[in-house]
């Protein structure tokens, strides 16, 4: 039977200390429910007395009926004071949680410099605080802050801190690499020694300042730790906390430990992206296991091999963590890339047909001009379907005109005039927007809505511009990437031109053409959803 590892998630507390991350009480409640479904054992919600959001969160969280243990965070009593009168500790008790995380100093340098007290008083603060929470029937996780730095500076005192926490009744004793500067070999050696000194259950909490938080967490488990603290996507202060999205599959799929219910492992990618969406932070595409590029293949030789057996270039089956294999099409692509991508889309391309080579050559030529289809799957699909004779042009451009006006007393105003043709009908529309691209989008959509009403559910969600050759300054080509979304899906399109408006128009038109795939103009009624070609669901 595999050894069980307790997963302690601190996304809602330590994760929110990361730059650019701010979660409302509603956000935290949503994430807590998702983490609970995923199967983590502890969810640290924050400090119930530190701010209004956390106070509201704990009041409402008691009604979530979580299977995981909701945990409140706080610090030891103040120096030279009575524990019963400590407002922070009393708020933890009053919050109604079943478990508490208590942080205390274990580095003598911090005791003298930060707390400005004696080593003996710090030990008393730790003992009194833990004992107080235990008397109030809480499970206590003691976080020994800066433990590894403290151990390297004064091992006798650092161990004394852990032992005093154990004597007070701490259920878990956590060794924290708070500054993130410890190496895996050091973590393994120190935790191995501590596991012989203590009888309490050991936990590990690492930070990523040396890009070693995951490695240090794994090393601690190998040395005897049985709980791992971390955050989803590694969110946290400075360089972040240990990333549970890497730790969990490494422990469970690679090292044989039992972390979460086996049937939930395939939800890992979904959890990572769910938290990312709520936090409004884009995930790195190359994030291990759950990133969009974690199982993406670009080189023609690689693709040719994975089509025979995915194990040639994939260390696990992507679906085991809820991700999927992706074949990228670019100037480095071989015929295998084109065939694989077409197969994913249900497009029948014959490798012996000259059309396939024509498509590949066209893609390489477009990439040479500055197009990039790696991040524009929708534009690529349109290109492949057009080459395969599947595309019907539902509308054509006759002309568009832009005006941008700025006066001394008014902000910049943008207006677009668009003239398109649908069958034999010429449609002329005018629309304003908060910028030229928004005005163009509004005018084009206005012209099409009377024939394709489903476009009302679609909108642009992201807009990026990249200058292709900055040596040409304002005359350089630009590449525009547009992300669009409806209620359920997201898709990306690309346009390239020496004129930013024309490049934006290309990407915008592709976005709408993609949204209209599979539709026909039948008195303004679209073909039912199941007959549409599949949208790319990121």
C-alpha positions in Angstrom: 0.0 0.0 0.0 1.4 3.4 -1.0 2.3 6.0 1.6 -0.3 8.8 2.0 0.9 12.4 1.6 -1.3 15.1 3.0 -1.8 18.0 0.6 -2.1 21.4 2.2 -3.3 24.2 -0.1 -2.5 27.8 0.8 -3.5 29.4 -2.5 -6.1 31.5 -0.7 -3.6 32.8 1.9 0.0 32.6 0.8 -0.9 32.6 -2.9 -2.7 35.9 -2.6 0.6 37.5 -1.5 1.8 37.2 -5.1 2.1 40.3 -7.1 -1.0 41.1 -9.2 -3.2 38.5 -7.4 -6.3 39.8 -5.5 -9.2 37.5 -4.7 -12.6 38.7 -3.5 -14.5 36.7 -0.9 -16.6 35.2 -3.7 -13.5 34.2 -5.6 -12.0 32.5 -2.5 -15.3 30.6 -1.9 -15.3 29.4 -5.5 -11.7 28.2 -5.4 -12.2 26.5 -2.1 -15.1 24.5 -3.4 -13.1 23.5 -6.5 -10.1 22.5 -4.4 -12.3 20.4 -2.1 -13.8 18.5 -5.1 -10.3 17.9 -6.4 -9.4 16.2 -3.1 -6.8 18.3 -1.2 -6.8 17.7 2.5 -6.4 21.2 4.0 -7.5 24.5 2.5 -5.9 27.5 4.3 -8.4 30.4 3.9 -6.4 33.3 5.3 -6.3 35.2 8.6 -9.8 35.6 10.0 -8.9 38.8 11.7 -6.7 40.6 9.2 -9.1 42.1 6.7 -12.7 42.4 5.7 -12.5 39.9 2.8 -11.1 37.1 5.0 -13.6 37.8 7.8 -16.4 37.5 5.2 -14.9 34.4 3.7 -14.7 32.5 7.0 -18.3 33.5 7.9 -19.6 32.1 4.6 -17.2 29.2 4.3 -18.7 27.3 7.2 -21.7 26.7 5.0 -19.7 25.0 2.2 -19.7 21.6 4.0 -16.1 21.0 2.8 -14.6 17.5 3.1 -11.2 19.2 3.4 -10.2 20.8 6.7 -10.7 24.6 6.4 -7.7 26.2 8.1 -7.2 29.6 9.6 -3.8 31.3 9.7 -2.3 33.3 12.5 0.9 34.0 14.4 2.0 33.2 18.0 1.0 35.5 20.8 2.7 38.8 21.2 5.8 38.9 23.4 5.4 39.5 27.1 1.6 39.1 26.9 -1.1 36.7 28.0 -2.2 34.2 25.4 -5.9 34.4 26.5 -5.9 38.1 25.7 -4.4 37.7 22.2 -7.0 39.0 19.7 -5.5 37.2 16.8 -5.7 33.8 18.5 -9.2 34.4 19.7 -10.4 35.2 16.2 -9.0 31.9 15.0 -11.0 30.1 17.7 -14.2 32.2 16.9 -13.9 31.5 13.2 -15.4 28.0 13.6 -12.5 26.2 11.7 -11.3 22.8 12.7 -7.7 23.5 12.1 -5.3 26.4 12.5 -1.9 27.2 11.0 0.3 29.0 13.5 3.5 30.6 12.4 6.5 31.2 14.7 10.1 32.1 14.5 12.8 29.4 14.3 15.8 31.5 13.2 17.6 33.1 16.2 18.5 36.1 13.9 14.8 36.8 13.4 13.9 36.4 17.1 16.5 39.1 18.0 15.9 41.3 14.9 12.3 41.0 14.0 10.6 40.1 17.3 13.3 41.9 19.4 12.9 39.5 22.2 14.8 36.7 23.9 15.2 33.1 22.6 13.5 31.9 25.8 10.5 34.2 25.3 10.1 33.1 21.7 9.9 29.4 22.8 7.3 30.4 25.4 5.2 32.3 22.8 5.2 29.2 20.6 4.3 26.8 23.5 1.5 29.0 24.9 -0.1 29.7 21.5 -0.2 26.1 20.4 -1.4 24.9 23.8 -4.2 27.6 23.8 -5.5 26.4 20.4 -5.3 22.8 21.5 -7.4 23.6 24.6 -10.0 25.0 22.2 -10.0 21.7 20.3 -8.3 22.7 17.1 -5.9 20.7 15.0 -2.7 22.7 14.9 -0.1 22.9 12.1 2.9 24.8 13.4 4.9 26.6 10.6 8.5 27.1 11.7 9.3 30.2 9.7 12.8 30.4 8.2 13.5 27.0 9.6 16.3 25.9 7.1 18.1 29.3 7.4 17.7 29.0 11.2 19.0 25.4 11.3 22.1 26.3 9.2 22.8 29.3 11.5 21.9 27.7 14.9 20.8 24.1 14.6 20.4 23.6 18.4 17.9 26.4 18.6 16.0 25.6 15.4 15.4 22.0 16.7 14.5 23.3 20.1 11.7 25.4 18.4 10.3 22.2 16.8 10.5 20.2 20.0 8.7 23.0 22.0 5.9 23.0 19.3 5.7 19.2 19.7 5.5 19.4 23.5 2.7 21.9 23.2 0.7 19.4 21.2 1.2 20.5 17.5 -0.3 17.9 15.2 2.0 18.9 12.3 5.4 20.5 12.5 6.2 22.4 9.3 9.8 23.2 8.2 9.6 26.4 6.1 12.2 27.5 3.5 10.7 31.0 3.7 13.4 32.8 1.7 13.6 30.0 -0.9 17.4 29.7 -0.8 17.9 26.1 0.3 19.1 23.4 -2.0 17.5 20.0 -2.4 20.5 18.1 -0.9 20.4 20.4 2.1 16.6 19.9 2.5 17.0 16.1 2.3 19.8 16.0 4.8 18.2 18.3 7.4 14.7 16.7 7.2 16.3 13.3 7.5 18.0 14.4 10.8 14.8 16.0 12.1 12.7 12.9 11.4 15.0 11.1 13.9 14.6 13.9 16.5 10.8 14.3 16.5 7.8 12.1 16.9 5.3 14.7 15.5 4.3 14.4 11.9 6.5 16.5 9.6 5.4 19.0 6.9 7.3 21.0 4.3 6.7 24.5 3.1 9.0 25.9 0.4 9.4 29.0 -1.7 10.7 29.2 -5.3 13.3 31.9 -5.2 15.9 29.5 -6.6 13.4 27.7 -8.9 13.7 24.7 -6.5 10.5 24.8 -4.5 9.1 21.7 -6.2 12.4 19.8 -6.0 12.8 20.8 -2.3 9.3 19.6 -1.5 10.0 16.2 -3.1 13.3 15.9 -1.3 11.6 16.5 2.0 9.0 13.8 1.3 11.7 11.4 0.5 13.4 12.3 3.8 10.2 11.7 5.9 7.8 14.6 5.5 4.2 13.5 5.2 2.5 16.8 4.4 3.3 19.2 1.5 2.2 22.8 1.6 1.9 24.7 -1.7 -0.3 26.7 -4.0 -2.0 26.1 -7.3 0.2 27.3 -10.2 2.8 28.2 -7.7 1.3 31.6 -6.8 2.9 33.4 -3.9 5.2 36.2 -2.8 8.3 37.1 -4.8 9.0 34.1 -7.0 6.1 32.1 -5.7 5.4 29.1 -3.5 5.8 25.4 -4.3 3.6 24.5 -7.2 1.1 21.8 -6.3 0.3 21.3 -10.0 3.8 19.8 -10.3 4.2 18.3 -6.9 1.0 16.2 -6.9 1.6 14.4 -10.2 5.3 14.0 -9.4 4.5 12.4 -6.1 1.6 10.3 -7.3 2.4 9.4 -10.9 6.2 9.3 -10.6 7.1 8.4 -7.0 4.2 6.1 -6.0 2.8 8.2 -3.1 -0.9 8.7 -2.6 -1.9 12.4 -2.6 -5.4 12.8 -4.0 -8.1 10.3 -5.1 -6.9 8.6 -8.2 -10.0 9.4 -10.2 -9.4 13.1 -9.6 -5.9 13.3 -11.1 -7.4 13.9 -14.6 -8.9 17.1 -13.1 -5.5 18.7 -12.4 -5.3 20.8 -15.6 -8.9 22.0 -15.2 -8.2 23.0 -11.6 -5.0 24.9 -12.6 -6.9 26.8 -15.4 -9.9 27.4 -13.2 -7.9 29.1 -10.5 -5.9 31.0 -13.2 -9.2 32.3 -14.7 -10.6 33.5 -11.3 -7.2 35.1 -10.3 -7.1 36.7 -13.8 -3.5 35.6 -14.3 -2.4 34.0 -17.5 -0.8 30.6 -17.0 2.7 30.1 -18.6 2.2 28.0 -21.7 5.2 25.9 -20.7 4.1 25.1 -17.2 4.8 21.4 -16.4 1.9 19.0 -16.7 -0.9 21.6 -17.0 0.4 24.2 -19.4 -1.0 24.6 -22.9 2.4 23.6 -24.4 3.2 20.8 -21.9 2.5 18.2 -24.5 2.9 20.4 -27.7 5.1 19.2 -30.6 6.5 21.4 -33.3 9.5 19.7 -35.0 8.5 17.5 -37.9 10.7 14.6 -36.7 9.1 14.7 -33.3 5.6 14.7 -34.7 6.4 11.8 -37.0 7.5 9.8 -34.0 4.6 10.6 -31.7 2.2 9.6 -34.4 3.7 6.1 -34.2 3.9 6.1 -30.4 3.4 9.1 -28.1 5.9 7.7 -25.6 8.7 8.7 -28.0 8.3 12.4 -26.8 5.9 12.3 -23.9 6.8 11.3 -20.4 3.2 10.5 -19.4 -0.2 10.2 -21.1 -1.5 13.8 -21.2 -5.0 12.8 -20.4 -3.9 11.4 -17.1 -3.6 15.0 -15.8 -6.5 16.3 -17.9 -4.2 17.8 -20.6 -4.0 16.9 -24.3 -1.4 16.4 -27.0 -1.1 19.3 -29.4 0.7 19.4 -32.8 1.9 22.8 -33.7 2.0 24.0 -37.3 4.8 26.4 -38.3 7.7 27.0 -40.6 9.4 24.1 -38.9 6.5 21.8 -39.6 6.7 18.7 -41.7 3.9 16.9 -43.5 3.3 14.9 -40.3 2.3 18.1 -38.5 -0.2 19.0 -41.1 -1.7 15.5 -41.3 -1.9 15.3 -37.5 -3.6 18.7 -37.1 -6.0 17.9 -39.9 -6.9 14.6 -38.3 -7.7 16.3 -35.0 -10.1 18.6 -36.8 -11.7 15.8 -38.8 -10.4 17.1 -42.1 -9.5 14.4 -44.6 -6.1 15.2 -46.2 -4.4 12.7 -48.5 -0.6 12.7 -47.9 -0.2 11.8 -51.6 -2.3 14.6 -52.7 -0.5 17.7 -54.0 -2.9 19.8 -52.0 -1.3 18.7 -48.8 2.1 20.0 -49.9 0.5 23.2 -51.2 -1.0 23.8 -47.8 2.3 23.1 -46.1 4.2 25.4 -48.4 1.6 28.1 -48.0 1.9 27.9 -44.2 5.7 28.2 -44.4 5.3 31.2 -46.7 2.9 32.9 -44.4 5.1 32.3 -41.4 8.0 33.8 -43.4 5.8 36.9 -43.9 5.2 37.1 -40.1 2.1 35.0 -39.4 2.3 32.7 -36.5 -0.2 29.8 -36.3 1.0 28.3 -33.0 -1.1 30.8 -31.1 -3.8 31.1 -33.7 -5.5 27.7 -34.1 -8.7 29.1 -35.5 -6.9 30.8 -38.4 -5.0 27.6 -39.1 -8.3 25.6 -39.1 -9.8 28.1 -41.6 -6.7 27.7 -43.8 -6.9 23.9 -43.8 -10.7 23.8 -44.4 -10.3 26.3 -47.3 -7.6 24.1 -48.9 -9.8 21.1 -48.5 -12.7 22.9 -50.3 -14.9 23.0 -47.2 -15.2 26.8 -46.8 -18.2 28.8 -48.0 -17.7 32.6 -47.9 -20.7 33.9 -46.1 -19.8 37.6 -46.6 -17.2 39.6 -48.5 -15.7 43.1 -47.9 -16.5 45.9 -50.3 -14.8 48.6 -48.2 -14.3 50.1 -44.8 -13.3 53.5 -43.6 -12.1 54.8 -40.2 -12.2 58.2 -38.6 -10.5 59.1 -35.4 -11.1 62.5 -33.9 -9.7 64.3 -30.9 -10.7 67.7 -29.7 -9.4 69.8 -26.8 -12.6 69.3 -24.8 -13.4 65.7 -25.6 -11.7 62.3 -25.5 -10.6 60.5 -28.7 -13.7 59.2 -30.6 -13.4 56.4 -33.2 -16.0 55.6 -35.9 -16.0 52.9 -38.5 -17.9 52.7 -41.8 -18.1 49.1 -43.2 -19.7 48.0 -46.4 -20.0 44.2 -47.0 -21.9 42.0 -49.4 -23.9 38.9 -48.5 -25.1 37.1 -51.6 -26.5 39.9 -53.8 -27.2 42.2 -50.9 -24.9 45.1 -50.1 -25.0 46.2 -46.4 -23.7 49.5 -45.2 -23.2 50.2 -41.5 -21.7 52.8 -39.2 -20.6 52.2 -35.6 -18.6 53.9 -32.9 -16.1 52.3 -30.5 -13.7 53.1 -27.7 -10.9 52.6 -30.3 -10.5 51.9 -34.0 -10.6 48.1 -33.7 -13.6 48.1 -31.3 -15.4 50.4 -33.8 -14.6 48.0 -36.7 -15.8 45.1 -34.7 -19.0 46.9 -33.8 -19.7 47.9 -37.4 -19.0 44.5 -38.9 -21.0 42.7 -36.2 -23.9 45.2 -36.8 -23.9 44.3 -40.5 -23.9 40.6 -39.9 -26.3 40.2 -36.9 -29.4 40.4 -39.0 -28.4 37.3 -40.9 -26.4 35.5 -38.2 -27.9 36.4 -34.8 -25.7 33.9 -32.8 -22.9 36.5 -33.2 -24.5 38.4 -30.3 -23.0 35.7 -28.0 -19.5 36.3 -29.2 -17.0 39.0 -28.1 -13.3 39.8 -28.3 -11.6 38.9 -25.0 -8.0 39.8 -25.8 -6.0 41.8 -28.3 -2.2 41.7 -28.8 0.1 43.6 -31.2 3.7 42.7 -31.9 6.1 44.7 -34.1 7.8 42.3 -36.4 11.0 44.3 -37.1 11.6 47.2 -34.7 14.5 48.4 -36.9 11.8 49.7 -39.4 10.3 51.8 -36.6 6.8 53.0 -37.5 6.9 51.4 -41.0 7.5 47.9 -39.6 5.1 45.0 -40.1 2.8 44.2 -37.1 1.2 40.9 -36.1 -2.2 41.1 -34.4 -3.5 38.2 -32.3 -7.1 38.3 -31.3 -8.8 36.0 -28.7 -12.5 35.7 -29.0 -15.0 33.9 -26.8 -18.6 32.9 -26.5 -20.3 31.4 -23.5 -18.3 28.1 -23.7 -15.3 28.5 -26.0 -12.2 30.5 -26.8 -10.4 30.8 -30.1 -7.5 32.7 -31.5 -6.9 34.3 -34.9 -4.0 36.2 -36.5 -3.5 39.0 -39.0 -0.3 40.6 -40.4 0.3 43.8 -42.3 2.4 47.0 -42.4 -0.8 48.7 -41.3 -2.1 47.9 -37.8 -5.7 48.5 -38.8 -5.5 46.1 -41.8 -3.8 43.5 -39.6 -6.5 43.9 -37.0 -9.2 43.6 -39.7 -7.7 40.3 -40.9 -7.7 38.8 -37.4 -11.1 40.2 -36.7 -12.6 38.7 -39.9 -11.0 35.3 -39.3 -12.5 35.4 -35.8 -16.0 36.0 -37.1 -15.6 33.5 -40.0 -14.6 30.9 -37.4 -17.6 31.6 -35.2 -19.8 31.1 -38.3 -18.3 27.8 -39.3 -21.0 25.4 -40.3 -23.7 28.1 -40.5 -25.7 29.1 -43.6 -27.9 32.1 -44.1 -31.4 30.6 -43.9 -33.6 33.6 -43.2 -31.3 34.6 -40.4 -31.6 31.2 -38.6 -28.2 29.4 -37.9 -27.6 25.7 -38.3 -28.1 24.0 -34.9 -25.0 23.8 -32.7 -24.2 20.1 -33.2 -23.6 20.7 -36.9 -21.0 23.4 -36.3 -17.3 22.5 -36.6 -15.8 22.2 -33.2 -14.4 25.3 -31.6 -11.1 25.2 -29.8 -11.8 24.9 -26.1 -8.9 26.2 -24.1 
